[in-house]
Amino acid sequence: MPDNPSGTEDAPGEGHYEDVSDWGLGAADEEAMLAAQTECTFIWANREGWPVGVIMSFIRRHGRFWLTAGGQRARIAAVRRDPRVCIVVTSTGADGVPRRQTVTYKGICTLHTDDDTKAWFYPELAAALHRDPDRARHFAQFLDSPRRVILEVEPTQRIGFDGTKQAAATAAWIEATGVAEQSADHEGA
């Protein structure tokens, strides 16, 4: 997906942020962020249709997001009713990637309770969250509980945003238009 699909200049138009489509998150930056981040906001619709979300740990494998929750949780019943969900990932808090980057995915959620999925998922999630092998092993053991469900989200649409592009475009616009000097002149008056 191109970083600049509209082909317009990367600058705030007329001194505002009406159109931010030029500041999409590039594929390489998206991959780096997803490799570094282990938390997302998982969003579903409740029985009344209201969107509800919680922060959850995740891993990403083969283009899909994998998460887990107790089967008694409201989000599990909601996904059984309607598998359409949303995941939002931000670079904030992730090591080694710029802040102010985010990507949102619409997707379809499949619930898993089979032993084969548990056998690979629990250790992989535990290793992603805990660098110490003993802690990871214990964490994986605690995850393996009778009512636990594994959520697999297959993205169907994405919206990415790179705030570092916005900041650079804003700085360039301020420099080009002299807005900073105009503001300073008015402050001294």
Order of alpha helices (4+ residues) and beta strands (2+ residues): alpha-beta-beta-beta-beta-alpha-beta-beta-alpha-alpha-beta-alpha-alpha
